[in-house]
């Protein structure tokens, strides 16, 4: 399997942010909510159901080993996407993932700091 290849599969799980898919060859795939349709997708359930057969294009492979799939229709007049466009999209998605991880880690660090500070102030106030 390679980027740009069309694949068929079956939706195995619908999530808030996308759907897990089992591909014809038994490998795992994932469709992010932003890759479900050319229009805005508020709820994945409005477009995909468990057991539904899908056909999409491989756009990359995630760190978890799952193939990343897009169900969006190609732009008219183009048979296949430009590899540079695919690479740019992958870089954007990678950046977004890193940013989400950074924000999550930052919130955790701040929360731990606040707990320590509150604990210290509680000890100081008692004296």
C-alpha positions as CSV (number, residue, x, y, z in Angstrom):
1,X,0.0,0.0,0.0
2,X,1.2,3.5,-0.7
3,X,0.1,7.1,-0.5
4,X,-2.4,8.0,-3.2
5,X,-3.7,4.5,-3.6
6,X,-7.5,3.9,-3.5
7,X,-8.6,1.4,-0.9
8,X,-11.9,-0.2,0.3
9,X,-12.7,-1.0,3.8
10,X,-15.4,-1.3,6.5
11,X,-16.0,1.1,9.4
12,X,-15.3,-0.7,12.7
13,X,-15.7,2.2,15.1
14,X,-17.1,5.7,15.0
15,X,-15.4,8.2,17.2
16,X,-16.0,11.9,18.0
17,X,-13.1,13.0,15.9
18,X,-13.1,10.3,13.1
19,X,-13.6,6.6,12.4
20,X,-11.5,3.5,12.5
21,X,-11.6,1.3,9.5
22,X,-10.6,-2.3,8.6
23,X,-9.2,-2.3,5.1
24,X,-9.7,-5.2,2.6
25,X,-6.2,-6.6,3.3
26,X,-6.9,-6.7,7.0
27,X,-4.8,-3.6,7.9
28,X,-6.2,-0.9,10.1
29,X,-7.1,2.6,8.9
30,X,-8.3,5.9,10.3
31,X,-10.4,8.6,8.8
32,X,-10.1,12.0,10.6
33,X,-13.3,14.1,10.8
34,X,-11.7,16.7,8.5
35,X,-11.2,14.0,5.8
36,X,-14.8,12.6,5.7
37,X,-16.4,15.1,3.2
38,X,-15.7,18.2,1.2
39,X,-18.2,20.0,3.4
40,X,-18.1,20.8,7.1
41,X,-18.6,17.7,9.2
42,X,-20.1,18.5,12.7
43,X,-20.8,14.9,13.7
44,X,-19.1,11.8,12.2
45,X,-22.3,9.8,12.8
46,X,-24.0,12.0,10.2
47,X,-21.7,10.6,7.5
48,X,-20.4,7.2,8.7
49,X,-21.9,4.2,10.5
50,X,-20.3,1.0,11.9
51,X,-20.3,-1.7,9.3
52,X,-20.5,0.8,6.4
53,X,-18.4,0.0,3.4
54,X,-16.1,2.9,2.3
55,X,-13.7,3.7,-0.5
56,X,-11.0,6.3,0.0
57,X,-7.5,7.4,-0.8
58,X,-4.5,6.7,1.4
59,X,-3.0,10.0,2.5
60,X,-0.3,8.8,4.9
61,X,0.5,6.5,7.8
62,X,0.1,7.6,11.4
63,X,2.6,7.0,14.2
64,X,0.2,4.3,15.5
65,X,0.7,2.3,12.3
66,X,-2.8,2.9,10.9
67,X,-3.2,4.1,7.4
68,X,-4.7,7.6,7.2
69,X,-7.6,7.7,4.7
70,X,-9.4,10.5,3.0
71,X,-13.0,10.2,1.7
72,X,-13.0,13.6,0.2
73,X,-13.5,13.8,-3.6
74,X,-10.6,14.9,-5.7
75,X,-10.6,18.4,-7.1
76,X,-12.2,18.4,-10.6
77,X,-9.7,18.1,-13.5
78,X,-7.2,16.1,-11.4
79,X,-6.9,12.3,-11.5
80,X,-4.3,12.2,-8.7
81,X,-3.1,14.7,-6.2
82,X,0.2,16.4,-6.5
83,X,2.8,14.7,-4.2
84,X,3.9,18.1,-3.0
85,X,0.3,18.9,-1.9
86,X,0.1,15.6,-0.1
87,X,3.4,16.3,1.7
88,X,2.3,19.8,2.7
89,X,-1.0,18.4,4.1
90,X,0.9,15.7,6.0
91,X,3.2,18.4,7.5
92,X,0.2,20.5,8.5
93,X,-1.4,17.5,10.2
94,X,1.9,16.6,11.9
95,X,2.2,20.2,13.2
96,X,-1.4,20.1,14.4
97,X,-0.7,16.9,16.3
98,X,2.4,18.3,17.9
99,X,0.6,21.5,18.8
100,X,-2.2,19.5,20.5
101,X,0.3,17.4,22.4
102,X,2.1,20.6,23.5
103,X,-1.1,22.1,24.7
104,X,-2.1,19.0,26.6
105,X,1.4,18.8,28.2
106,X,1.3,22.5,29.1
107,X,-2.1,22.2,30.7
108,X,-0.9,19.2,32.8
109,X,2.3,21.0,33.8
110,X,0.3,24.1,34.8
111,X,-2.2,22.0,36.8
112,X,0.6,20.3,38.7
113,X,2.3,23.6,39.4
114,X,-1.0,25.1,40.6
115,X,-1.6,22.1,43.0
116,X,1.9,22.5,44.4
117,X,1.4,26.3,44.8
118,X,-2.0,25.8,46.5
119,X,-0.5,23.2,48.8
120,X,2.4,25.5,49.7
121,X,0.1,28.4,50.3
122,X,-2.2,26.2,52.5
123,X,0.8,25.3,54.6
124,X,1.9,28.9,54.9
125,X,-1.6,30.2,55.8
126,X,-1.8,27.7,58.7
127,X,1.3,29.0,60.5
